[in-house]
Amino acid sequence: MPENRRTDSDRATGTDTGTGAATGAGTGTGPGPGPLAVDERGNALLAFLPGAEDTPPGGAPVTVALVVMRHGGRILLVHDRYRDWWELPGGGIEPGEIPRRAAARELWEESGQRADGELRFAGWARFLTAPARRTEYGALFTGGAARREPFRVNAETTGLHWWDPAGPPPGRAAALDLLLVRLTG
């Protein structure tokens, strides 16, 4: 994937180790009085909206697809070569591509992993990107893996880690991605 694999502002993901504090009220499933979390670059997760996959929210483009992949209680994180942090597999939706197809493609390209069966649609993440202050949506999918496939370093990712969300991330991690993991249960 190209360096701008998500958006021009790093898919609105954080660069800290999960310390991007939640700043909004509520459970994170709707538009509260403020953002759910803000990263050190000023990117914000504004809302997580469960809904129908075939009915994307209006008012802003759907630019990315992300995957929360589970195996034995652990979550798949990949280490991004360019941004030098751990994040969920995912990336930009190519012209003419549907979010589900983009999620499966990015999962394979970045990690060499495939879901057991079809990915499940979890909802829409609404981001406010920095510094452009542009609202964008990401389609979030979940899936399971019965086994862990071998990882090969590639053009985009230099590592793979099955993270136990009961503990800290393996290092510098995308804070908004870690929040999305929690929001998907």
C-alpha positions as MATLAB code, in Angstrom:
seq = 'MPENRRTDSDRATGTDTGTGAATGAGTGTGPGPGPLAVDERGNALLAFLPGAEDTPPGGAPVTVALVVMRHGGRILLVHDRYRDWWELPGGGIEPGEIPRRAAARELWEESGQRADGELRFAGWARFLTAPARRTEYGALFTGGAARREPFRVNAETTGLHWWDPAGPPPGRAAALDLLLVRLTG';
ca = [
       0.000    0.000    0.000;
       1.160    3.551   -0.559;
       2.405    5.655    2.303;
      -0.916    7.486    2.493;
      -2.697    4.198    2.958;
      -5.496    5.586    5.079;
      -5.898    9.325    4.622;
      -3.583   12.228    4.228;
      -3.643   12.588    8.001;
      -2.772    9.020    8.981;
      -6.314    7.676    8.996;
      -6.936    9.791   12.058;
      -4.996    7.411   14.253;
      -2.864    8.260   17.219;
       0.812    7.875   17.689;
       0.962    7.311   21.404;
       0.835    4.092   23.386;
      -2.830    4.199   24.085;
      -2.759    7.193   26.374;
      -4.979    9.269   24.078;
      -7.561    9.826   26.742;
     -11.214    9.596   25.990;
     -12.513   13.123   26.151;
     -16.180   12.672   25.292;
     -18.986   11.523   27.484;
     -21.000    8.366   26.979;
     -20.204    4.908   25.727;
     -18.685    5.843   22.425;
     -21.559    4.679   20.315;
     -22.910    8.046   19.318;
     -22.093   11.690   18.901;
     -21.577   12.929   22.454;
     -20.749   16.460   23.513;
     -17.119   16.031   22.461;
     -14.769   13.595   20.795;
     -14.382   10.109   22.219;
     -10.607   10.426   21.938;
      -8.001   12.747   20.456;
      -4.478   11.743   19.525;
      -1.289   13.749   19.854;
      -1.622   15.044   16.281;
      -5.113   16.372   16.866;
      -6.971   13.620   14.976;
     -10.203   12.747   16.750;
     -12.551    9.814   16.950;
     -15.897   11.585   17.092;
     -18.254    8.608   17.193;
     -18.668    4.899   16.641;
     -21.973    4.242   14.936;
     -23.329    0.710   14.710;
     -25.560    0.454   11.704;
     -26.188   -1.227    8.414;
     -23.209   -1.915    6.217;
     -25.166   -1.050    3.092;
     -26.210    2.331    4.520;
     -23.118    4.438    5.162;
     -23.633    7.659    7.082;
     -24.064   10.737    4.960;
     -22.276   14.021    5.092;
     -18.707   12.767    4.734;
     -16.794   10.264    2.587;
     -16.044    6.686    3.627;
     -12.290    6.587    3.032;
     -10.932    3.609    5.012;
     -11.723    0.073    6.147;
     -10.278   -1.434    9.346;
     -10.275   -4.941   10.813;
     -10.356   -6.084   14.432;
      -9.128   -9.697   14.075;
      -9.330  -11.951   17.123;
      -7.551  -15.219   17.935;
      -7.685  -16.841   21.359;
      -8.637  -13.602   23.113;
      -5.880  -11.615   21.386;
      -6.126   -8.836   18.809;
      -4.043   -8.627   15.651;
      -1.864   -5.510   15.389;
       0.563   -4.741   12.576;
       3.602   -2.491   12.795;
       3.431    0.243   10.174;
       6.782    0.750    8.452;
       6.269    4.450    7.738;
       4.622    5.689   10.914;
       6.582    3.336   13.187;
       3.654    2.305   15.386;
       1.322   -0.639   16.001;
      -2.150   -0.376   14.494;
      -5.127   -2.359   13.274;
      -4.823   -3.783    9.771;
      -6.674   -1.601    7.328;
      -6.322    1.124    4.815;
      -7.681    3.197    2.020;
     -10.620    2.140   -0.067;
      -9.627    2.105   -3.723;
     -11.843    3.690   -6.406;
     -14.757    1.368   -7.166;
     -13.977   -0.889   -4.185;
     -16.516   -1.583   -1.440;
     -15.379   -1.294    2.197;
     -15.739   -5.054    2.887;
     -13.451   -5.914   -0.009;
     -10.949   -3.242    1.082;
     -10.907   -4.669    4.625;
     -10.175   -8.216    3.442;
      -7.540   -6.989    0.973;
      -5.768   -4.834    3.544;
      -5.859   -7.611    6.151;
      -4.116   -9.962    3.717;
      -1.650   -7.402    2.333;
      -0.531   -6.131    5.725;
      -0.543   -9.318    7.797;
      -0.880  -12.424    5.634;
      -3.912  -13.377    7.747;
      -7.378  -14.350    6.558;
     -10.588  -14.455    8.541;
     -12.366  -17.722    9.250;
     -15.415  -17.089    7.137;
     -16.739  -13.694    6.237;
     -15.741  -10.548    8.098;
     -18.566   -9.105   10.210;
     -19.507   -5.470    9.889;
     -19.203   -3.727   13.288;
     -20.042   -0.128   12.459;
     -18.878    3.240   11.210;
     -16.112    5.246   12.878;
     -16.397    8.987   12.376;
     -13.042   10.775   12.425;
     -12.029   14.413   12.322;
      -8.628   14.564   10.672;
      -5.875   16.997   11.516;
      -4.698   19.440   10.429;
      -7.298   19.626    7.633;
     -10.245   19.415   10.094;
     -12.026   17.167    7.601;
     -14.696   14.660    8.693;
     -14.308   11.139    7.270;
     -15.806    7.732    8.007;
     -14.127    4.379    8.346;
     -15.892    1.039    8.018;
     -14.950   -1.268   10.895;
     -15.088   -5.051   10.529;
     -14.377   -7.883   12.953;
     -13.339  -11.450   12.373;
     -11.738  -14.473   13.915;
      -8.764  -16.592   12.978;
      -8.600  -20.271   13.919;
      -4.852  -20.241   13.359;
      -2.046  -17.769   13.042;
      -0.445  -17.636    9.628;
       3.271  -16.907    9.263;
       4.138  -13.238    8.822;
       6.481  -11.874    6.178;
       7.857   -8.357    6.300;
       6.392   -6.422    3.371;
       6.333   -2.973    1.820;
       3.923   -1.657    4.471;
       4.420   -3.576    7.681;
       7.478   -4.765    9.574;
       5.823   -6.819   12.269;
       2.746   -8.605   13.507;
       1.665   -8.981   17.122;
      -1.270  -10.770   18.734;
      -1.981   -8.295   21.530;
      -3.752   -9.210   24.765;
      -6.028   -6.193   25.367;
      -5.903   -6.851   29.130;
      -2.300   -5.624   29.008;
      -0.429   -2.739   27.440;
       0.162   -2.605   23.682;
       3.513   -3.919   22.438;
       4.965   -0.409   22.123;
       4.036    2.823   20.401;
       0.473    2.272   19.181;
      -2.341    4.064   17.394;
      -4.513    5.242   20.297;
      -7.708    5.612   18.286;
      -7.326    2.046   16.977;
      -7.007    0.752   20.545;
     -10.223    2.550   21.462;
     -11.982    1.012   18.448;
     -10.937   -2.435   19.726;
     -12.657   -1.688   23.047;
     -15.765   -0.380   21.296;
     -16.170   -3.631   19.356;
     -16.170   -5.719   22.541;
];
